[in-house]
Amino acid sequence: MYEHFFQCPYCWENISMLFDPSISRQTYIEDCEICCNPIEVSPEFNNGELSGLEVSGIEQ
């Protein structure tokens, strides 16, 4: 697993998430560990290294 820190698009707190580097592209929704709002997360890996990350809030 690969831990990465980034800013929540809702509360702007730094949070961390664990990503699976064996999957080169993935998109899923996970709640912020601070404010509990849903975040769409799309990490991209190249040779086991994080090469891109898109994080966005979800309109409710």
Secondary structure by P-SEA (a helix, b strand, c coil): cbbbbbbccccccbbbbbbccccccbbbbbcccccccccbbbbbbccccccbbbbbbbcc
